[in-house]
Amino acid sequence: MKTPLIILLLFAAVTVSAQEKHLKNIKQLTYGGDNAEAYFSFDGKNLTFQCNNPAWGLKCDQIFELNIARAAADSTYRPNQISTGMGRTTCSYFLPGNKLILYASTHLGGKDCPPNPEPRADHKYLWAIYPEFDIFVADLKGNIVKQLTNTPGYDAEATVSPDGKKIVFTSTRNGDLDLYTCDIDGKNVKQVTNQLGYDGGAFFSPDSKKLVFRASRPKTPEEIKEYKELLAQNLVMPTNMEICVCNVDGSDFRQVTHLGKANWAPFFTPDGKKIIFSSNHQSSKGYDFHLFLVNLDGSGLEQVTTESYFNAFPMFSPDGKKLVWSSNRNNHDTRDTNLFIADWVK
């Protein structure tokens, strides 16, 4: 017997905090595992995201495509898997037309999930920058139709401009973690950033003329030495990052935040005048991330989320009316991170 729709809708609803004034009608879209980096299709009806839900037989992140209306109405709905199921995947995004999805995958380097970084004696948190990552394009049935990158080293974190003409991605092809752009077909690759440090997680402004991204800038000899040594091991320590913006060609580079700790996962607001991002700068524990708004000049910092201890990967729908993000809220004391969507209140 199928559960009545009204019960499923109530199950999908999430309690709203009076302090989260920008978020209305919050609904949960996934249930179980780690679900992250959910990004809208150009028509705003679907999401592409990465998930490692063990209940689905996944051992590391794979790419899925989700229908928002179905997910909001049915907690048992299982999205469509796009990636091959081999290797590890990350950072998927719809291409114009909503029939193709690009994502990064290590599957050409082996069918198994590459290992996570070994824990450090000092307990510092590390991200692996797997050199096997390349960027691919697949159709909605999971068939790979094109390989966009094939240079040695890490190529990932790709997103698409709102006008559908450009792609921005992060690569180590020059020996550092810098931003690059290319045409939507992968041609005409141009380097955007060139300062020592990790430039990643870039998104275009609504008019497709600017980029917002996270950046680390090691300054002292000790910081530079540590950064270079880790990068040589295909590792990066993402505990000191700030939000930056620049023009698509790399000009007019500006650091927006000066908050300390980890400021990341930025996205422009629909009017292009503010940035929403995730930060733990107010946390005494280190792992307590919330969403914040800030003006492009770094002023007007405002906290958006207050619930749970992890909120990240915010993205506005193409019409600017909704926000999707990942959160630990409503996970019943598990480690699950799920996708949530809400009406955006200015």
Secondary structure, DSSP 4 states (H G I P E B T S, - for coil): -PPPHHHHHHHHB-PPPTT-TTEEEEEE---SSBEEEEEE-TTSSEEEEEE--GGGT-SS-EEEEEEHHHHHH-TT--PEE-S-SSS-EEEEEEPTTSSEEEEEE-GGG-SSPPPPPPPPTT----EE--TT-EEEEEETTS-EEEE---SSS-EEEEEE-TTSSEEEEEE-TTSS-EEEEEETTS-S-EE---SSS-EEEEEE-TTSSEEEEEE----SHHHHHHHHHHHHTTEE-TTSBEEEEEETTS-S-EE-----SBEEEEEE-TTSSEEEEEE-TT-SSS---EEEEEETTS---EE---SSS-EEEEEE-TTSSEEEEEE-TTSTTSS-BEEEEEEE--
